[in-house]
Amino acid sequence: PDSGDVVFNVEVGGYFSIKRNIMSTPAPFSVTQDQLVPFTEALLKVFRDHGPRADRQQTRLIWLVEAIGMAKWQELIEEYT
């Protein structure tokens, strides 16, 4: 930005296995240095409260985002921040 602040683009997941290979997906927001810790805490809390637990192979953030959709995931992140 013109202000000279550092801004981080958020990318979600990515998955690499014999059965499936996808790149990370850009999230619809970016965070500044001041927002980085609160954003990370919110992300971890959303995953803790909403992440899949039934199958250890699917205990990944990308599976949560795929299950609820990027818009709902963004909504939850915003609620937790």
Secondary structure, 3 states (H helix, E strand, C coil): CCCCCCEEEEEECCEECCCCEECCEEEEEEEEHHHHHHHHHHHHHHHHHHCCCCCHHHCCHHHHHHHHCHHHHHHHHHHHC
